[in-house]
Amino acid sequence: MSEESFPAEGELPARPGGEKKSFHAYKKIPIRAYCWHSETDPDTWYISHFVNKTWTKRRSKDKQTVVNNWRRIEIDGEPY
């Protein structure tokens, strides 16, 4: 996908002893899907959530939702 329709949107926290990774957003007006590439399952991209977006900048609420979902799945091992 092009960088324009699938840009890095922000950073995820670092795993203990690891480095920070980016999360991305798939943009197709008016939908935006926030996702990350899994470190624990390298063949998997997890979609955190979708938003119906009519504004241009990412909301801090959306970043926090991605981080919370990333922690729950990648760190705590709770996929659902």
C-alpha positions in Angstrom: 0.0 0.0 0.0 1.1 3.6 -0.5 2.4 5.6 2.4 -0.4 8.1 1.7 -3.1 5.5 2.4 -1.3 3.5 5.1 0.9 5.9 7.1 2.6 5.4 10.5 0.3 7.3 12.9 2.2 7.1 16.2 4.3 5.0 18.5 3.5 2.1 20.6 5.2 1.7 24.0 8.4 -0.4 24.0 8.2 -4.0 25.2 10.4 -4.7 28.2 13.9 -4.7 26.9 12.7 -3.8 23.4 12.3 -0.8 21.2 9.3 1.3 20.3 7.3 0.3 17.2 4.9 2.4 15.1 1.2 1.8 14.6 -0.5 2.6 11.3 -3.8 3.8 10.0 -5.5 2.6 6.8 -7.2 5.7 5.4 -10.2 5.4 3.1 -12.4 8.4 3.5 -14.5 8.5 5.7 -13.1 5.4 7.5 -9.8 5.1 9.3 -8.6 1.7 10.7 -5.8 1.8 13.3 -3.5 -1.3 13.3 -0.1 -2.7 14.2 2.2 -5.5 12.9 2.4 -8.1 15.6 5.8 -8.9 17.2 4.6 -12.2 18.7 3.0 -13.4 15.5 5.0 -11.9 12.6 2.5 -12.9 9.9 -0.3 -11.0 11.6 -1.6 -7.4 11.5 -4.0 -6.6 14.3 -6.7 -4.0 13.7 -7.3 -2.1 16.9 -10.4 -0.3 15.9 -12.2 1.7 13.1 -13.5 5.3 13.3 -15.7 7.2 11.0 -13.4 10.2 10.6 -14.3 13.6 9.2 -11.4 15.5 10.8 -7.7 15.5 9.7 -5.6 14.9 12.8 -5.5 11.8 15.0 -7.3 12.2 18.3 -5.4 11.3 21.5 -8.3 9.1 22.4 -7.6 7.0 19.3 -4.0 6.6 20.1 -4.9 5.5 23.7 -7.3 2.9 22.3 -4.6 1.5 20.1 -2.1 1.3 23.0 -4.7 -0.3 25.3 -5.5 -2.9 22.7 -1.8 -3.5 21.9 -1.1 -4.1 25.6 -4.0 -6.4 26.0 -3.1 -8.6 22.9 0.7 -8.4 22.7 1.7 -8.1 26.3 -1.1 -9.7 28.3 -1.9 -12.3 25.6 -5.7 -11.7 25.7 -6.7 -11.7 22.0 -10.4 -10.9 22.5 
